[in-house]
Amino acid sequence: MRPLLVALLLLACTAAGAVERVVSLAPSLSEIMLDLDAGELLVGVLDGGERPAALTGVPSVGRYGQVEMETLIGLKPDLLLLWPGSVNAAQRAQLEGLGIAMFVAEPHSFDQLADTFARLGERIGRAEQGRRVQARFVDGIAELRRRYARAEPLRVFYQVWNPPLYTIGGGQIISDAIAVCGGRNVFADLALPAPQVSVESVLARDPQVIFGANAAQLEGWQVWAQLAAVRAGQLWSVPDNGLERPSLQMLQATAKLCRQMAEAQ
């Protein structure tokens, strides 16, 4: 290979890893930075829910869905971490117009999440750590899948909100967590990440387990005695809200889900 080409390739690799100031525009991506032992690179984060203690002193650039552009620009980031749904289309266009390098991730499955650990690790110059986190996650999920496999998957309804009644579609990563634990999301055939459904459609799919955010959400199902979940008393609160934040902590959250589902008859 010619010396000039080698030099250019080395320069490109150095530039790709020479990240010093990162702004994360998604709580899950902020957590992945901590998973990669790269929290010191974060100079700003988008808030959405409770922050990890390690990020207490990091400046805020707004809340989920609304970026404070002046604050972000003032932090002079050399890399933005973006979850497409974390900002609206107009602000994303603004961000793209700033000319700041951008890492975009929106994992819809455990395979995609594992890949995100490795890709982000490489992008910020922590490739080895990224591969370690990826391997830990992949091995952990494989063990859960082996331990909690069922010959006949449990029919699971995962309630996000009510009223109106919302659930998760098959392209949502929580659907993958349910499958790892020996279940099947009864609305896995729906493409939308959070589709609105009717009570009648839930009755028709007759879940054996219903998960909801809290007891108040679940109480409403008690009147539908024809549901297998009601007859079995398997109306459960989601055991760990970490299922909604795709980062390494989702391994522990999925393990809790599996232990809960293992009690189902």
Secondary structure, 3 states (H helix, E strand, C coil): CCHHHHHHHHHHHHHHHCCCCEEEECHHHHHHHHHCCCHHHEEEEEECCCCCHHHCCCCEEEECCEECHHHHHHCCCCEEEECHHHCCHHHHHHHHHCCCCEEECCCCCHHHHHHHHHHHHHHCCCHHHHHHHHHHHHHHHHHHHHHCCCCCCEEEEECCECCCCECCCCCCHHHHHHHHCCEEECCCCCCCCCCECCHHHHHHHCCCEEEECCHHHHHHHHHCCCCHHHHHCCEEECCCHHHHCCCCHHHHHHHHHHHHHCCCC
